[in-house]
Amino acid sequence: MADIFRSAFQNLGRKRLRTALTMMGVAIGVASVIMIGNISQCGTDALTHEFDSLGLSGLSISTLENDSQVVLTDTDLKIVRESENVEKAMPVMMQATSVQTTRITGKALVWGIDADANQIISLNVLYGRSISVSDVKSGARVCMVDENFSQASYKRNNIIGKKLSITCSGGTEEFEVVGIVKTGSGLLQNFIGSYIPNFVYVPYSTMQQLLGKSSFDQIAVKLKSGTDVDKTGDMLVQSLNRTNGSSNAFVSNNLMKQRDSLSNILGVVTLILSSVGAISLLVASLSIMTVMLVSVNERTREIGIKKSIGARKKDILLEFMFEAILITLFGSLFGILAGYGISYLGASYFGFALGIRLDIMALAVGFSVLTGMIFGVYPAMKAAKMNPVDALRME
């Protein structure tokens, strides 16, 4: 067996350029599958991170728009916080408005948040501090802004202590910047960036004062690990309805489903693109078959000599099969290196973390070797079935 393997390896070296070109075809197919899988993984990871960073990994509780008689209050917030399977909950208020500094005036989405917001929506504070408990209790006129707003207004990242004016309910209030938060990677924030380019965070109590209301727009809920999101959401809605004496005034929104739906769509796109990569592997395997048939025709006298001195049909078959397998294995190895090399450069450029996907690697290599073996069978059988006398007569 070792002699057959060594002979197959040496035969590939006879026509090095032809062998290299055939391997390149396999490598391109494997590299395309690897890159498609890595693109999908980076996209899924980035999508998950973006949803998590905006608090979209759990539940949100709100009132139905057609029911103006029932609102979310501190009592409802307490019920949610004390419920089983709820790890954290906070009130959320949102207002699309305009903000103004000494240099610019622009649109912004103002978020009213609690002191522990960073534990629910993962606010990454780069400079200064986040909203504190004392800020919430006193209704302080303080705010956090994102990095983009800081750059746009003062051309620098750190604008702690600067003032900005927020228009709310027809009036304008001045706020002091106490923190700068990292702007999202752009998948979600840039999606609405042409409409609301800036995010500003203020204490929810301050926003209540400005709007003249004591209720909340939503309650953002972070659930304990392993919790059934839909079941917990239904339980929370039932509890709030009972407390408020209503039958259908509240609604829970499973934000993880939205993330999963987008992930499923991304998965379908990946499957379609992977199919294109698989077709390229099939084309490469056909080229292996062509090369092996040419090799059989070129080595008919050699095959006749080997069979005349005792080589079995099995030996000839295995020798050509090993050649096909070696081509696919070396081609797959080069494809893996090229695929991960290009993927790493792309991920580094866009700031994504890239992991080693052994499942994609095994699938690409396995499919490549399998198709190589299948398309290498016919040339190998043709060589093995040659009559030694006829083979020796051929030029």
C-alpha positions in Angstrom: 0.0 0.0 0.0 2.8 2.4 0.8 4.5 1.7 -2.6 1.2 2.4 -4.3 0.8 5.7 -2.4 4.4 6.7 -3.2 4.0 5.9 -6.9 0.8 8.0 -7.0 2.6 10.9 -5.4 5.5 10.6 -7.8 3.1 10.5 -10.8 1.6 13.8 -9.8 5.0 15.4 -10.0 5.5 14.4 -13.6 3.1 17.0 -15.0 3.5 19.7 -12.3 1.8 22.5 -14.1 -1.2 20.5 -15.0 -1.4 19.1 -11.5 -1.1 22.6 -10.0 -3.8 24.0 -12.2 -6.2 21.2 -11.2 -5.4 21.7 -7.6 -6.1 25.4 -8.0 -9.6 24.7 -9.3 -10.3 22.6 -6.1 -8.7 25.3 -4.0 -10.9 28.0 -5.4 -14.0 26.0 -4.7 -13.0 25.2 -1.1 -11.9 28.8 -0.5 -15.3 30.1 -1.8 -17.2 27.8 0.6 -14.9 28.8 3.5 -15.3 32.5 2.8 -19.1 32.3 2.4 -19.3 30.4 5.8 -17.1 33.0 7.5 -19.1 35.9 6.0 -22.3 34.3 7.3 -20.8 33.8 10.8 -19.4 37.4 11.0 -22.8 38.7 9.8 -24.7 36.6 12.4 -22.3 37.6 15.2 -22.5 41.3 14.3 -26.3 41.1 14.1 -26.5 39.5 17.5 -24.2 42.0 19.0 -26.1 44.9 17.5 -29.4 43.6 18.8 -27.9 42.9 22.2 -26.3 46.4 22.4 -29.7 48.0 21.8 -31.5 45.8 24.4 -33.1 43.6 21.8 -32.2 40.3 23.4 -35.1 39.9 25.8 -38.6 41.3 26.2 -40.3 44.7 25.9 -43.6 45.4 27.6 -45.8 48.2 26.3 -49.5 49.1 26.1 -51.6 48.7 23.0 -51.8 51.9 20.9 -55.6 51.8 20.7 -55.9 51.7 24.5 -55.1 55.2 25.8 -56.7 54.6 29.2 -54.0 52.3 30.5 -50.3 53.4 30.9 -47.2 51.9 32.3 -46.4 53.2 35.8 -44.0 52.6 38.7 -46.4 50.0 40.0 -46.2 48.0 36.8 -42.4 48.3 36.8 -42.3 46.9 40.3 -44.5 43.9 39.3 -42.2 43.2 36.4 -39.0 43.5 38.5 -40.4 41.1 41.2 -41.6 38.5 38.7 -39.9 35.1 38.4 -37.3 34.7 35.7 -36.7 38.5 35.4 -33.1 39.4 36.0 -33.4 43.2 35.3 -36.1 45.6 34.1 -36.0 49.3 33.5 -38.4 52.0 32.1 -37.7 53.2 28.6 -38.9 56.5 27.1 -38.1 57.7 23.5 -38.6 61.0 21.8 -37.5 62.0 18.3 -36.5 65.6 18.5 -33.7 68.1 17.7 -30.6 68.9 19.7 -28.4 71.9 19.5 -24.8 72.8 20.5 -22.9 76.0 20.0 -21.8 74.6 16.6 -24.5 72.4 15.2 -28.2 71.7 15.2 -29.5 68.2 14.2 -32.1 65.5 14.7 -31.7 63.0 17.5 -33.4 60.2 19.3 -33.5 60.9 23.0 -33.7 57.9 25.2 -35.0 58.1 28.8 -33.2 55.4 30.7 -32.5 54.2 34.3 -29.2 54.1 36.2 -28.7 50.4 35.4 -29.3 50.7 31.7 -25.8 49.4 30.8 -26.7 46.1 32.3 -29.7 45.7 29.9 -28.7 47.5 26.7 -24.9 47.2 27.0 -24.0 50.9 26.8 -20.2 51.1 26.4 -19.1 54.3 28.1 -15.8 55.6 26.6 -15.4 58.8 28.5 -17.0 60.2 31.6 -19.7 58.3 33.4 -23.2 56.8 32.9 -26.5 58.0 34.3 -26.4 57.5 38.1 -29.1 56.8 40.7 -28.9 60.3 42.0 -29.4 61.7 38.5 -32.6 59.7 38.2 -33.9 60.6 41.7 -33.2 64.3 41.2 -34.3 64.5 37.6 -30.9 66.0 36.7 -30.3 67.8 33.4 -27.4 65.5 32.4 -27.0 63.3 29.3 -24.8 60.9 27.5 -24.2 61.2 23.8 -22.7 58.8 21.2 -19.3 59.1 19.7 -20.6 60.3 16.3 -22.4 63.2 17.9 -19.3 64.2 19.8 -17.2 64.2 16.6 -19.8 66.0 14.6 -20.3 68.8 17.2 -16.8 69.5 18.4 -14.5 67.4 16.2 -13.2 65.4 19.1 -14.2 62.3 21.1 -14.3 63.7 24.6 -16.8 66.6 25.1 -17.5 66.0 28.8 -18.8 69.1 30.5 -20.1 70.7 27.3 -23.7 71.9 27.0 -26.4 71.0 24.6 -30.0 72.0 24.2 -32.8 69.5 23.7 -36.2 70.5 22.4 -39.0 68.7 24.1 -42.8 69.5 24.2 -42.3 72.8 22.6 -39.6 74.0 25.1 -35.9 73.8 25.1 -33.8 72.6 28.0 -30.0 72.7 28.5 -28.2 69.5 29.4 -24.6 68.8 30.5 -22.8 66.0 28.8 -21.5 63.6 31.5 -20.6 60.6 29.3 -19.6 59.5 25.8 -20.8 56.1 24.7 -19.5 54.0 21.8 -21.4 54.3 18.6 -22.8 51.0 17.2 -20.9 49.3 14.4 -23.5 50.7 12.0 -25.7 47.7 11.2 -28.7 49.1 13.0 -27.8 52.6 14.0 -26.6 53.5 10.5 -29.8 52.0 9.1 -31.8 54.8 10.7 -28.9 57.2 10.6 -30.2 59.2 7.6 -33.4 59.9 9.7 -32.1 60.1 13.3 -28.2 60.4 13.2 -27.7 61.0 16.9 -28.5 59.1 20.0 -28.8 61.0 23.3 -29.4 59.3 26.7 -31.0 61.2 29.7 -32.5 60.1 33.0 -36.0 58.8 32.4 -37.3 60.9 35.3 -36.0 64.0 33.6 -37.8 63.1 30.4 -41.0 62.6 32.4 -40.7 66.1 33.8 -40.1 67.6 30.4 -43.1 65.7 28.8 -45.3 66.3 31.8 -46.1 62.6 32.4 -45.5 60.0 35.0 -45.8 56.9 32.8 -43.3 55.1 30.6 -43.3 54.2 26.9 -42.0 50.7 27.5 -40.4 48.4 30.1 -37.2 46.7 28.8 -36.8 43.3 30.4 -33.7 41.2 30.7 -34.5 37.6 31.5 -32.5 34.9 33.4 -30.6 32.5 31.3 -32.6 29.5 30.0 -35.9 31.2 30.4 -38.8 30.6 28.0 -39.2 34.1 26.6 -42.8 33.7 25.2 -44.1 32.0 28.3 -42.6 34.6 30.6 -43.9 37.4 28.4 -47.5 36.0 28.6 -47.2 35.7 32.3 -46.1 39.3 32.7 -48.9 40.6 30.5 -51.5 38.6 32.5 -50.1 40.0 35.8 -50.2 43.6 34.5 -53.7 43.1 33.1 -55.0 41.8 36.4 -53.4 44.6 38.4 -54.9 47.3 36.1 -58.3 45.6 35.9 -58.0 45.3 32.1 -58.3 42.3 29.8 -56.1 43.1 26.9 -54.3 46.4 27.5 -50.7 45.2 27.5 -48.5 43.4 25.0 -45.1 41.7 25.2 -42.7 41.7 22.3 -40.2 38.9 22.1 -37.3 40.8 20.6 -35.2 37.6 20.3 -37.7 36.4 17.7 -36.9 39.4 15.5 -33.2 38.7 15.8 -33.8 35.0 15.1 -35.9 35.9 12.0 -33.1 38.0 10.6 -30.6 35.3 11.4 -32.7 32.7 9.6 -32.9 35.0 6.5 -29.1 35.3 6.7 -28.8 31.5 6.9 -31.0 31.0 3.8 -28.8 33.5 1.9 -25.7 31.6 3.1 -27.1 28.3 2.0 -27.8 29.7 -1.5 -24.3 31.1 -1.8 -22.8 27.9 -0.4 -24.6 26.0 -3.2 -22.8 28.2 -5.7 -19.5 27.3 -4.0 -20.4 23.6 -4.1 -21.0 23.9 -7.9 -17.5 25.3 -8.3 -16.2 22.2 -6.5 -18.2 20.0 -8.9 -16.6 21.8 -11.8 -13.2 21.3 -10.2 -13.9 17.6 -9.8 -14.8 17.3 -13.5 -11.4 18.8 -14.3 -9.9 16.1 -12.1 -11.7 13.4 -14.1 -10.4 15.0 -17.3 -6.9 15.1 -16.1 -7.0 11.5 -14.9 -8.4 10.3 -18.3 -5.5 12.1 -20.1 -3.1 10.6 -17.6 -4.4 7.1 -18.3 -4.0 7.6 -22.1 -0.5 8.9 -21.6 0.6 6.0 -19.3 -0.9 3.0 -21.2 2.5 1.4 -21.8 3.4 2.0 -18.2 0.2 0.3 -17.1 0.8 -2.6 -19.5 4.4 -3.1 -18.1 3.2 -3.0 -14.5 0.4 -5.6 -15.2 2.8 -7.8 -17.1 5.2 -8.1 -14.2 2.5 -8.9 -11.7 0.6 -5.7 -10.7 -3.0 -6.6 -9.9 -6.1 -4.8 -11.1 -6.6 -3.6 -7.5 -3.1 -2.1 -7.4 -3.7 -0.1 -10.6 -7.1 1.1 -9.4 -5.8 2.2 -6.0 -2.9 4.1 -7.6 -5.1 6.2 -9.8 -7.6 6.7 -7.0 -4.8 7.9 -4.7 -3.8 10.4 -7.3 -7.3 11.8 -7.4 -7.5 11.9 -3.6 -4.1 13.6 -3.3 -5.1 16.3 -5.8 -8.3 17.1 -3.8 -6.5 17.0 -0.5 -3.7 19.3 -1.5 -6.2 21.6 -3.3 -8.4 21.6 -0.2 -5.5 22.5 2.0 -4.5 25.5 -0.2 -8.2 26.5 -0.4 -8.5 26.5 3.4 -5.4 28.6 3.8 -6.5 31.0 1.1 -10.1 31.2 2.3 -9.1 31.9 5.9 -6.4 34.3 4.8 -8.8 36.4 2.8 -11.5 36.1 5.5 -9.1 37.3 8.1 -8.1 40.3 6.1 -11.7 41.2 5.5 -12.8 40.7 9.1 -9.8 42.8 10.3 -10.7 45.6 7.9 -14.4 45.7 9.1 -13.5 45.1 12.8 -15.1 41.7 13.1 -13.9 38.8 15.2 -13.2 35.7 13.1 -13.2 32.2 14.6 -12.2 28.9 13.2 -15.2 27.0 11.8 -14.2 23.4 11.9 -17.7 22.3 10.7 -17.4 24.4 7.5 -13.8 23.3 7.0 -14.8 19.6 7.4 -17.8 20.0 5.1 -15.8 21.7 2.3 -12.9 19.2 2.5 -15.2 16.2 2.8 -17.3 17.3 -0.2 -14.2 18.0 -2.2 -12.6 14.6 -1.5 -15.9 12.8 -2.1 -16.5 14.4 -5.4 -12.8 13.9 -6.3 -13.1 10.2 -5.5 -16.4 9.8 -7.4 -15.0 11.5 -10.6 -11.7 9.7 -10.2 -13.4 6.2 -10.2 -14.0 6.0 -14.0 -10.4 6.8 -15.1 -9.0 4.5 -12.4 -11.3 1.6 -13.5 -10.4 2.2 -17.1 -6.8 1.9 -16.3 -7.3 -1.2 -14.1 -9.3 -3.0 -16.8 -6.6 -2.5 -19.5 -5.3 -5.7 -21.1 -1.5 -5.7 -20.6 -0.9 -7.0 -24.1 -3.1 -4.3 -25.7 -1.5 -1.6 -23.4 2.0 -2.6 -24.5 1.1 -2.4 -28.2 -0.2 1.2 -27.8 2.1 4.1 -28.7 
